Amino acid sequence: MIHTVGRQFLVSNIENNEFSYQQVIDRSLSGHYKLDIRFFDEHSETAVLIETKRRFTNADKEQLFAYVALEQELNSETNIIAILANTDNDQIKVWKFSNNEASGLELADSKLKSFEEYKMLFIPQNINDRNAVLENTSKLNKILHDNGIPEKLRSQFVGTCLLALKERLKFKGLSTSQINAGIKEILASMLHDSLDRAKKLLVLQNNILESQSVSTLRSDEYQKILLFIKKNILPYINEYTTEGHDILSYFFTTFNKYVAREDKNQAFTPNHIAHFMCKAAGIHRNIRILDPTCGSGTFLVQAMSQILKECETASEKKHVKEHQIYGIEFDENVYGLATTNMLIHGDGNSNIQAGSCFDKKQWIESSDINLVLMNPPYNASKNQVPTPYARLFGSKSTDPTKGLGFVQYIADAVNHGKLLTLLPMACALTSSSIITDFKEKMLQKHTLDAVFSLPPDMFYPGASAVAICMVFNLGQPHPSNFETFFGYYRVDGFEKRKGVGRVDINEVWDSIESEWLSLYRHRLEMPGKSVNRVITSKDEWCAEAYMETDYSVLSDNNFISVMKSYAAYLTKNEPL
């Protein structure tokens, strides 16, 4: 118990590490005044009181509350966590006392937590306000534009500023070089146990702090940017809640969209699609996830967030971050984005490596991965793939498999669990013999469980690829009579908005996601939405090829709209 809560906060004044209130209260005490274990932090004025018992009775509770009253007599401002701990098993009962309360609030905790976690229970948290963050993110982007911060740098720069401000960066009255030195010191501390720590620091330093755009920022303008983030972004994100994590992801990925707009080959996964894929994968407490082409880390953040929901203690969360999240990224600049994104979400120690996934096979195999989530490059160049793979390119300059070669390599390396991947629609069709060959290789070793046809403008304003999501059960050859589930998931309720990409304006995504998941989990067939079919490598792997049209949803307006479009087409193409 002392190890879990924190020995550095333990206070004892009699034998066996016990605590006697008689030693510190200047009056004669009778009854209960010798507490088994007491922890105290003077700075935060927080105390954790533990009384050990073999069973819990009303008398035990009254005894514990007597210690609470004595603690409050020492200092009425002290925040108190009072715990009854069973000495025969791990059962506990926990109460929270603040503002000199007499009765306290009983908590639902079933496991002991660290002192730091108990302290957090008394700290007022920020509110979550997605609309405020949406509005202020747009304003912040204009400020960055006016100060000459290029689009490709904004995501990392803003993310780094947010990180530093969360760690109480001092910037008022400081020069640009002094501010950057403070940020560097904070980053070094946050990455203290991180894999490839030196490389991550070097990338962040070279790409951001020492970039000409940032290093030449006028100090007063730099301070204005930091002050804006501190006053108009941070107060509207409670990072200790699930919704707060989602808003953080939105804030960060909004600036990724500007990167994507500059490079049409960058197809950053939208946060809500990553959320859906994690749910479809059946994320659970013991999952070990790999994203071998992790980009900015969207899949890793989503998976980590969903796994952490099942964790109760700091040690459980620490284990997830250190032993269950794995990523690889080839592009150095994007690798920096992944590092920043993971840090923003409270984890700088994940096993994210820089380099090519084709060079990491031994590392992948030793990591015991049982879930792969990936969005491989659709137009990889020859320098991104090994020589045997590059030979397939022939005279073409980019990957003829459209990323399917990446998927096949990783599927064979992991060879158990599930793999979910985003790919362009071309990988589902039969027009390319190379793609058909790779589809056959996949079915020889793995089962195609499902394919989801996703919104056509999903990557707006970045890549224009029309994407599908394939789901494979790894290490299980595809049975000849197996029915693959195909979902026509083209409508997600998001609408395009200039400057911020696609937004769930009408707040319908939650219900749409629930329907998508229900159809898939129960493998239901619904006209216009889903169908199950037996397939081979020579068939088309998309819902559009097999699905029945749901005529019940058609109306006169649908007919009129099509006729108007056709009339406009005829007028436009009429010979002069």
C-alpha positions as CSV (number, residue, x, y, z in Angstrom):
1,M,0.0,0.0,0.0
2,I,2.8,2.4,0.8
3,H,4.5,1.6,-2.5
4,T,1.3,2.2,-4.5
5,V,0.3,5.5,-2.9
6,G,3.9,6.8,-2.6
7,R,6.5,6.3,0.1
8,Q,7.7,9.9,-0.4
9,F,4.4,11.1,1.1
10,L,4.4,8.8,4.1
11,V,4.3,10.4,7.5
12,S,4.8,8.5,10.7
13,N,5.6,9.5,14.3
14,I,5.3,6.2,16.3
15,E,6.4,2.6,15.8
16,N,5.6,0.5,12.7
17,N,5.2,3.5,10.5
18,E,2.0,4.4,12.3
19,F,0.8,7.9,13.0
20,S,-0.6,9.3,16.3
21,Y,-2.7,12.4,16.3
22,Q,-1.9,12.8,20.0
23,Q,1.6,13.7,19.1
24,V,0.5,16.7,17.0
25,I,-2.7,17.9,18.7
26,D,-2.3,20.0,21.8
27,R,-5.1,18.5,23.9
28,S,-5.8,15.2,25.6
29,L,-7.3,12.7,23.2
30,S,-9.3,9.5,24.0
31,G,-10.7,6.8,21.8
32,H,-9.3,6.4,18.3
33,Y,-6.2,8.5,17.5
34,K,-3.6,6.0,16.3
35,L,-3.9,5.7,12.5
36,D,-2.3,2.8,10.6
37,I,-1.0,4.7,7.6
38,R,-1.0,8.5,6.8
39,F,0.3,10.3,3.7
40,F,0.5,14.1,3.5
41,D,1.7,16.7,1.0
42,E,2.1,20.2,2.5
43,H,2.2,21.9,-0.8
44,S,-1.2,20.7,-2.0
45,E,-2.7,20.3,1.5
46,T,-3.8,16.8,0.7
47,A,-3.9,13.8,3.1
48,V,-4.5,10.1,2.4
49,L,-5.6,8.2,5.5
50,I,-5.6,4.4,5.5
51,E,-6.9,2.1,8.2
52,T,-6.4,-1.6,7.7
53,K,-9.1,-4.1,8.8
54,R,-9.9,-7.8,8.3
55,R,-13.6,-6.9,7.6
56,F,-15.6,-3.7,7.2
57,T,-18.2,-2.8,9.8
58,N,-20.0,0.4,10.8
59,A,-17.6,0.6,13.7
60,D,-14.6,0.5,11.3
61,K,-16.2,3.4,9.3
62,E,-16.8,5.4,12.5
63,Q,-13.2,4.8,13.5
64,L,-11.9,6.0,10.1
65,F,-14.1,9.1,10.2
66,A,-12.8,9.9,13.7
67,Y,-9.3,10.1,12.1
68,V,-10.7,12.4,9.4
69,A,-12.1,14.7,12.1
70,L,-8.7,14.9,13.8
71,E,-7.0,15.6,10.5
72,Q,-9.5,18.4,9.9
73,E,-8.7,19.7,13.4
74,L,-5.1,20.0,12.3
75,N,-6.0,22.1,9.3
76,S,-9.6,22.7,8.1
77,E,-8.3,23.4,4.6
78,T,-6.8,19.9,4.1
79,N,-8.3,17.8,1.3
80,I,-8.7,14.2,2.6
81,I,-9.0,10.8,1.1
82,A,-10.0,8.2,3.7
83,I,-9.6,4.5,3.0
84,L,-10.6,1.3,4.7
85,A,-8.3,-1.5,3.4
86,N,-8.9,-5.2,3.9
87,T,-5.8,-7.1,5.1
88,D,-7.1,-10.5,3.7
89,N,-7.8,-9.3,0.1
90,D,-7.6,-6.3,-2.1
91,Q,-11.0,-4.9,-1.1
92,I,-11.1,-1.2,-0.2
93,K,-13.7,1.5,0.6
94,V,-12.8,5.1,-0.2
95,W,-14.3,8.5,0.8
96,K,-13.4,11.9,-0.4
97,F,-13.5,14.9,2.0
98,S,-13.1,18.5,0.9
99,N,-14.1,21.9,2.4
100,N,-14.1,20.5,5.9
101,E,-17.0,18.1,5.1
102,A,-18.2,15.8,7.9
103,S,-19.7,12.9,5.9
104,G,-17.6,12.9,2.8
105,L,-18.4,11.4,-0.7
106,E,-17.9,7.6,-1.1
107,L,-16.1,6.8,-4.3
108,A,-16.5,3.7,-6.5
109,D,-12.8,2.9,-6.5
110,S,-11.9,-0.8,-6.3
111,K,-8.1,-0.3,-6.4
112,L,-5.6,1.8,-4.6
113,K,-4.2,4.8,-6.6
114,S,-1.1,6.9,-6.4
115,F,-1.0,10.1,-4.2
116,E,-0.8,12.1,-7.4
117,E,-4.0,10.6,-8.7
118,Y,-5.7,11.4,-5.4
119,K,-4.5,15.0,-5.5
120,M,-6.1,15.3,-9.0
121,L,-9.5,14.6,-7.5
122,F,-9.4,18.0,-5.7
123,I,-8.1,20.1,-8.6
124,P,-10.8,22.1,-10.5
125,Q,-10.8,20.8,-14.1
126,N,-11.2,22.8,-17.3
127,I,-14.6,22.5,-19.1
128,N,-14.9,20.8,-22.5
129,D,-16.2,23.2,-25.1
130,R,-15.8,21.9,-28.6
131,N,-17.4,25.0,-30.2
132,A,-15.1,27.4,-28.4
133,V,-12.1,25.3,-29.5
134,L,-13.4,25.2,-33.1
135,E,-13.9,29.0,-33.2
136,N,-10.6,29.8,-31.5
137,T,-8.6,27.3,-33.6
138,S,-9.7,29.2,-36.7
139,K,-8.6,32.5,-35.1
140,L,-5.3,31.0,-34.1
141,N,-4.6,29.8,-37.6
142,K,-5.0,33.3,-38.9
143,I,-2.6,34.6,-36.2
144,L,0.0,32.1,-37.3
145,H,-0.5,33.0,-41.0
146,D,-0.1,36.7,-40.2
147,N,3.2,35.9,-38.4
148,G,4.6,33.9,-41.3
149,I,4.4,30.4,-39.7
150,P,4.0,28.1,-42.8
151,E,1.2,25.7,-43.1
152,K,3.4,22.6,-42.9
153,L,4.9,23.8,-39.6
154,R,1.7,24.9,-37.8
155,S,0.6,21.5,-36.4
156,Q,3.9,20.8,-34.7
157,F,4.5,24.4,-33.6
158,V,1.1,24.7,-32.1
159,G,1.3,21.3,-30.5
160,T,4.7,22.1,-29.0
161,C,3.4,25.4,-27.6
162,L,0.4,23.6,-26.1
163,L,2.6,21.0,-24.5
164,A,4.9,23.6,-23.0
165,L,2.0,25.7,-21.7
166,K,0.4,22.6,-20.0
167,E,3.8,22.3,-18.2
168,R,3.6,26.0,-17.1
169,L,6.0,27.5,-19.5
170,K,7.1,31.0,-18.5
171,F,7.2,33.4,-21.4
172,K,6.1,36.8,-20.3
173,G,8.8,39.4,-20.9
174,L,11.2,36.8,-22.4
175,S,13.0,36.8,-25.7
176,T,12.3,34.3,-28.4
177,S,15.5,32.4,-27.7
178,Q,14.7,32.3,-24.0
179,I,11.2,31.0,-24.7
180,N,12.6,28.3,-27.1
181,A,15.1,27.3,-24.4
182,G,12.3,26.9,-21.9
183,I,10.3,24.7,-24.4
184,K,13.4,22.6,-25.1
185,E,13.9,22.0,-21.4
186,I,10.3,20.9,-21.0
187,L,10.4,18.6,-23.9
188,A,13.6,17.0,-22.7
189,S,11.9,16.3,-19.3
190,M,8.8,14.8,-20.9
191,L,10.8,12.5,-23.1
192,H,13.2,11.4,-20.3
193,D,12.4,7.6,-20.7
194,S,11.3,7.7,-24.4
195,L,12.5,5.3,-27.1
196,D,14.8,7.1,-29.5
197,R,14.8,10.1,-27.1
198,A,17.7,11.9,-28.7
199,K,16.3,11.6,-32.2
200,K,12.9,12.8,-31.1
201,L,14.4,15.9,-29.4
202,L,16.6,16.6,-32.4
203,V,13.6,16.4,-34.8
204,L,11.5,18.7,-32.7
205,Q,14.4,21.1,-32.2
206,N,15.5,21.2,-35.8
207,N,12.0,21.2,-37.3
208,I,10.4,23.7,-34.9
209,L,12.5,25.6,-32.5
210,E,15.4,26.2,-34.9
211,S,13.3,26.7,-38.0
212,Q,13.7,30.1,-39.5
213,S,10.0,30.9,-39.1
214,V,10.1,30.3,-35.3
215,S,13.6,31.4,-34.4
216,T,13.0,34.8,-36.1
217,L,9.6,35.4,-34.5
218,R,9.5,38.8,-32.7
219,S,9.4,38.1,-29.0
220,D,6.2,40.2,-28.5
221,E,4.4,38.3,-31.3
222,Y,5.6,34.9,-29.8
223,Q,4.2,35.9,-26.5
224,K,0.9,36.9,-28.0
225,I,0.6,33.5,-29.7
226,L,1.3,31.7,-26.4
227,L,-1.1,33.9,-24.5
228,F,-3.8,33.2,-27.0
229,I,-3.4,29.5,-26.7
230,K,-3.2,29.8,-22.9
231,K,-6.4,31.9,-22.7
232,N,-8.5,30.6,-25.6
233,I,-7.6,26.9,-26.1
234,L,-6.4,25.4,-22.8
235,P,-9.4,26.5,-20.7
236,Y,-11.8,24.6,-23.0
237,I,-10.1,21.2,-22.9
238,N,-10.3,18.9,-19.9
239,E,-7.6,16.4,-20.9
240,Y,-8.5,14.1,-18.0
241,T,-11.8,13.2,-19.7
242,T,-12.6,11.1,-22.8
243,E,-14.3,14.1,-24.4
244,G,-11.2,16.2,-23.6
245,H,-9.0,13.7,-25.4
246,D,-11.3,13.9,-28.4
247,I,-11.1,17.7,-28.5
248,L,-7.4,17.6,-28.2
249,S,-7.3,15.3,-31.2
250,Y,-9.5,17.6,-33.1
251,F,-7.4,20.6,-32.2
252,F,-4.2,18.9,-33.3
253,T,-5.5,17.2,-36.5
254,T,-7.1,20.5,-37.6
255,F,-3.6,21.8,-38.2
256,N,-2.6,18.5,-39.8
257,K,-5.2,19.3,-42.5
258,Y,-3.1,22.3,-43.5
259,V,-0.1,19.9,-44.0
260,A,-2.3,17.6,-46.0
261,R,-3.6,20.5,-48.2
262,E,0.0,21.3,-49.1
263,D,0.9,17.7,-50.0
264,K,-1.9,15.9,-51.8
265,N,-0.2,12.5,-51.2
266,Q,-0.7,12.9,-47.4
267,A,-3.9,11.2,-46.4
268,F,-4.1,11.8,-42.6
269,T,-6.8,9.6,-41.0
270,P,-9.7,11.7,-39.7
271,N,-10.1,11.3,-36.0
272,H,-13.7,10.0,-36.1
273,I,-12.8,7.3,-38.6
274,A,-9.9,6.2,-36.4
275,H,-12.4,6.0,-33.5
276,F,-14.8,3.9,-35.5
277,M,-12.0,1.5,-36.7
278,C,-10.8,1.0,-33.1
279,K,-14.3,0.2,-32.0
280,A,-14.8,-2.2,-35.0
281,A,-11.5,-3.9,-34.0
282,G,-12.9,-4.6,-30.5
283,I,-10.3,-2.7,-28.5
284,H,-9.9,-4.2,-25.1
285,R,-7.6,-4.1,-22.0
286,N,-5.0,-6.5,-23.2
287,I,-4.6,-5.4,-26.8
288,R,-1.1,-4.7,-28.2
289,I,-1.4,-2.3,-31.1
290,L,0.9,-1.5,-34.0
291,D,0.6,1.2,-36.6
292,P,3.5,0.5,-39.0
293,T,2.9,3.7,-41.0
294,C,1.7,5.8,-38.1
295,G,1.8,9.3,-39.7
296,S,0.8,11.8,-37.0
297,G,-0.3,9.0,-34.6
298,T,-4.1,9.3,-34.9
299,F,-4.6,5.5,-34.6
300,L,-2.2,5.2,-31.7
301,V,-3.9,8.1,-29.8
302,Q,-7.4,6.7,-30.4
303,A,-6.4,3.2,-29.4
304,M,-4.5,4.4,-26.3
305,S,-7.5,6.5,-25.2
306,Q,-9.9,3.6,-25.5
307,I,-7.7,1.2,-23.7
308,L,-7.0,3.7,-20.9
309,K,-10.7,3.9,-20.2
310,E,-10.5,0.4,-18.8
311,C,-7.6,1.2,-16.5
312,E,-8.2,2.4,-13.0
313,T,-4.7,3.0,-11.5
314,A,-1.6,5.0,-12.7
315,S,0.4,1.8,-12.8
316,E,-2.1,0.2,-15.2
317,K,-2.1,3.2,-17.4
318,K,1.7,3.3,-17.4
319,H,1.9,-0.3,-18.5
320,V,-0.4,0.4,-21.5
321,K,1.8,3.3,-22.6
322,E,5.0,1.5,-22.2
323,H,4.1,-2.0,-23.5
324,Q,1.0,-1.9,-25.6
325,I,1.4,1.0,-28.1
326,Y,3.8,0.6,-31.1
327,G,4.3,2.7,-34.1
328,I,6.7,3.3,-37.1
329,E,7.0,6.3,-39.3
330,F,9.3,6.7,-42.3
331,D,9.0,10.5,-42.9
332,E,11.1,12.5,-40.4
333,N,8.8,15.5,-40.4
334,V,5.7,13.4,-39.8
335,Y,7.6,11.4,-37.2
336,G,7.9,14.6,-35.3
337,L,4.1,15.1,-35.6
338,A,3.6,11.7,-34.1
339,T,5.9,12.5,-31.2
340,T,4.1,15.8,-30.5
341,N,0.7,14.2,-30.8
342,M,1.5,11.4,-28.3
343,L,3.0,14.0,-25.9
344,I,-0.1,16.1,-26.1
345,H,-2.2,13.1,-25.0
346,G,0.0,12.4,-22.0
347,D,2.4,9.9,-23.5
348,G,5.9,10.6,-24.7
349,N,7.2,7.1,-24.0
350,S,5.4,5.0,-26.5
351,N,7.4,2.6,-28.7
352,I,7.4,4.7,-31.8
353,Q,10.4,4.3,-34.1
354,A,11.6,6.3,-37.0
355,G,12.3,4.4,-40.2
356,S,10.8,1.9,-42.6
357,C,8.4,-0.8,-41.5
358,F,10.2,-3.1,-43.9
359,D,13.4,-2.8,-41.8
360,K,11.6,-3.5,-38.5
361,K,10.3,-7.1,-39.0
362,Q,12.3,-8.6,-36.2
363,W,11.2,-5.8,-33.8
364,I,7.5,-6.3,-34.9
365,E,7.7,-10.1,-34.4
366,S,9.2,-9.7,-30.9
367,S,6.5,-7.2,-29.8
368,D,3.7,-9.8,-29.8
369,I,1.3,-7.5,-31.6
370,N,-2.4,-8.7,-31.8
371,L,-3.9,-5.7,-33.5
372,V,-2.7,-3.7,-36.5
373,L,-4.3,-0.4,-37.5
374,M,-2.8,1.3,-40.5
375,N,-3.2,3.7,-43.4
376,P,-0.2,3.0,-45.7
377,P,1.0,5.4,-48.3
378,Y,-1.0,4.9,-51.5
379,N,1.7,6.3,-53.8
380,A,5.0,5.2,-52.2
381,S,8.2,5.8,-54.1
382,K,10.9,3.2,-54.7
383,N,13.1,4.5,-51.9
384,Q,10.3,3.7,-49.4
385,V,10.2,0.0,-50.1
386,P,12.8,-2.9,-50.3
387,T,14.3,-3.8,-53.7
388,P,12.2,-6.9,-54.4
389,Y,9.0,-4.8,-53.9
390,A,10.5,-1.9,-55.9
391,R,11.0,-4.2,-58.9
392,L,7.2,-4.5,-59.2
393,F,7.1,-0.8,-60.0
394,G,8.6,-1.4,-63.5
395,S,8.6,1.9,-65.3
396,K,6.1,3.4,-62.8
397,S,7.4,5.9,-60.3
398,T,4.9,5.0,-57.5
399,D,3.6,1.9,-55.9
400,P,1.4,-0.1,-58.3
401,T,-0.2,-2.0,-55.4
402,K,-1.5,1.3,-53.9
403,G,-0.4,0.3,-50.4
404,L,-1.6,-3.3,-50.5
405,G,2.0,-4.5,-50.6
406,F,2.6,-2.7,-47.2
407,V,-0.4,-4.5,-45.8
408,Q,0.6,-7.9,-47.0
409,Y,4.1,-7.6,-45.6
410,I,2.8,-6.5,-42.1
411,A,0.0,-9.1,-42.1
412,D,2.6,-11.9,-42.7
413,A,5.0,-10.4,-40.0
414,V,2.3,-10.2,-37.3
415,N,0.3,-13.3,-38.4
416,H,-2.2,-13.3,-35.6
417,G,-5.0,-11.1,-34.2
418,K,-6.7,-8.5,-36.5
419,L,-5.6,-6.0,-39.1
420,L,-7.7,-3.0,-40.2
421,T,-6.3,-0.9,-43.0
422,L,-7.4,2.1,-45.0
423,L,-6.8,1.7,-48.7
424,P,-7.9,3.4,-51.9
425,M,-10.8,1.9,-53.8
426,A,-8.4,0.7,-56.5
427,C,-7.3,-2.1,-54.1
428,A,-10.9,-3.5,-54.0
429,L,-11.3,-3.7,-57.8
430,T,-10.0,-6.2,-60.4
431,S,-8.5,-3.9,-63.0
432,S,-4.9,-4.5,-62.0
433,S,-3.2,-7.9,-62.2
434,I,-0.6,-6.9,-59.6
435,I,-3.3,-5.9,-57.1
436,T,-5.2,-9.2,-57.8
437,D,-2.0,-11.1,-57.1
438,F,-1.6,-9.4,-53.8
439,K,-5.2,-10.0,-52.9
440,E,-4.6,-13.7,-53.6
441,K,-1.5,-13.7,-51.3
442,M,-3.6,-12.2,-48.6
443,L,-6.4,-14.8,-48.8
444,Q,-3.9,-17.6,-48.8
445,K,-2.8,-16.7,-45.2
446,H,-5.5,-14.4,-43.9
447,T,-9.3,-14.1,-43.8
448,L,-11.0,-11.0,-45.3
449,D,-13.6,-10.5,-42.5
450,A,-15.1,-7.2,-43.7
451,V,-14.8,-4.2,-46.1
452,F,-16.3,-0.8,-45.4
453,S,-16.8,1.7,-48.2
454,L,-16.1,5.1,-46.5
455,P,-17.0,8.7,-47.4
456,P,-15.6,9.8,-50.8
457,D,-14.3,13.2,-49.4
458,M,-13.0,11.7,-46.1
459,F,-9.5,13.2,-46.4
460,Y,-10.6,16.7,-47.4
461,P,-8.8,19.1,-47.8
462,G,-5.8,16.8,-48.3
463,A,-5.6,13.7,-50.5
464,S,-8.5,13.1,-52.8
465,A,-8.5,9.3,-52.6
466,V,-11.7,7.5,-52.2
467,A,-11.0,5.1,-49.3
468,I,-12.2,1.7,-48.1
469,C,-11.4,-0.1,-44.8
470,M,-10.4,-3.8,-45.0
471,V,-10.6,-6.0,-42.0
472,F,-8.5,-9.2,-41.9
473,N,-8.3,-12.0,-39.3
474,L,-4.6,-12.8,-39.5
475,G,-3.1,-16.2,-39.6
476,Q,-6.3,-17.8,-40.8
477,P,-6.5,-18.8,-44.5
478,H,-9.7,-17.5,-46.1
479,P,-12.3,-20.3,-46.1
480,S,-13.8,-21.0,-49.5
481,N,-17.4,-20.7,-48.1
482,F,-16.8,-17.7,-45.8
483,E,-19.1,-14.8,-46.2
484,T,-17.3,-11.4,-46.0
485,F,-19.3,-8.5,-44.6
486,F,-19.5,-5.4,-46.9
487,G,-20.7,-2.1,-45.5
488,Y,-21.7,0.9,-47.6
489,Y,-20.6,3.5,-45.1
490,R,-20.4,6.5,-47.4
491,V,-22.4,9.0,-45.3
492,D,-21.0,9.9,-42.0
493,G,-22.9,13.2,-41.5
494,F,-19.8,15.4,-41.8
495,E,-19.9,18.5,-44.0
496,K,-17.1,20.5,-45.6
497,R,-16.3,23.9,-44.0
498,K,-13.7,26.2,-45.4
499,G,-10.6,26.5,-43.2
500,V,-11.4,23.6,-40.9
501,G,-12.2,20.6,-43.2
502,R,-15.1,18.3,-42.6
503,V,-17.2,19.0,-39.4
504,D,-20.1,17.2,-37.7
505,I,-22.2,20.3,-37.8
506,N,-25.5,18.5,-37.0
507,E,-24.0,16.2,-34.4
508,V,-25.2,13.0,-36.0
509,W,-22.0,11.1,-36.1
510,D,-22.5,9.2,-32.8
511,S,-25.7,7.7,-34.0
512,I,-24.3,6.9,-37.4
513,E,-21.2,5.2,-35.9
514,S,-23.5,3.1,-33.6
515,E,-25.4,1.9,-36.7
516,W,-22.2,1.1,-38.6
517,L,-20.9,-1.0,-35.7
518,S,-24.2,-2.8,-35.0
519,L,-24.5,-3.8,-38.7
520,Y,-21.0,-5.2,-38.7
521,R,-21.0,-6.9,-35.3
522,H,-24.3,-8.7,-36.1
523,R,-23.4,-9.1,-39.8
524,L,-26.8,-7.8,-40.7
525,E,-27.9,-7.3,-44.3
526,M,-29.8,-4.0,-44.9
527,P,-30.7,-2.7,-48.4
528,G,-28.5,0.3,-49.2
529,K,-26.3,-0.3,-46.1
530,S,-24.8,-3.8,-46.0
531,V,-24.5,-7.2,-47.5
532,N,-22.6,-10.5,-46.9
533,R,-21.0,-12.3,-49.8
534,V,-18.5,-15.2,-50.6
535,I,-15.6,-13.8,-52.5
536,T,-12.3,-14.7,-54.1
537,S,-9.2,-12.7,-55.1
538,K,-10.7,-12.1,-58.6
539,D,-13.9,-10.5,-57.2
540,E,-14.4,-6.9,-56.3
541,W,-14.1,-6.2,-52.6
542,C,-16.6,-3.4,-52.1
543,A,-20.2,-3.2,-51.1
544,E,-21.1,-1.4,-54.3
545,A,-20.6,-4.6,-56.3
546,Y,-23.2,-6.6,-54.3
547,M,-25.6,-4.4,-52.5
548,E,-29.3,-4.0,-53.2
549,T,-30.6,-0.5,-53.7
550,D,-33.0,0.6,-51.0
551,Y,-35.8,2.1,-53.2
552,S,-37.9,2.9,-50.1
553,V,-35.7,6.0,-49.4
554,L,-36.0,7.4,-52.9
555,S,-38.3,10.4,-53.5
556,D,-39.5,12.6,-56.3
557,N,-36.8,15.0,-55.3
558,N,-34.1,12.4,-56.0
559,F,-35.5,11.9,-59.5
560,I,-35.8,15.7,-60.1
561,S,-32.2,16.2,-59.0
562,V,-30.8,13.6,-61.3
563,M,-32.8,14.9,-64.3
564,K,-31.6,18.4,-63.6
565,S,-28.0,17.2,-63.5
566,Y,-28.5,15.3,-66.7
567,A,-30.1,18.3,-68.4
568,A,-27.1,20.5,-67.3
569,Y,-24.7,17.9,-68.7
570,L,-26.5,17.9,-72.0
571,T,-26.5,21.7,-72.2
572,K,-22.8,21.9,-71.3
573,N,-21.8,19.3,-73.9
574,E,-24.2,20.4,-76.7
575,P,-22.3,20.9,-80.0
576,L,-21.9,24.6,-81.0
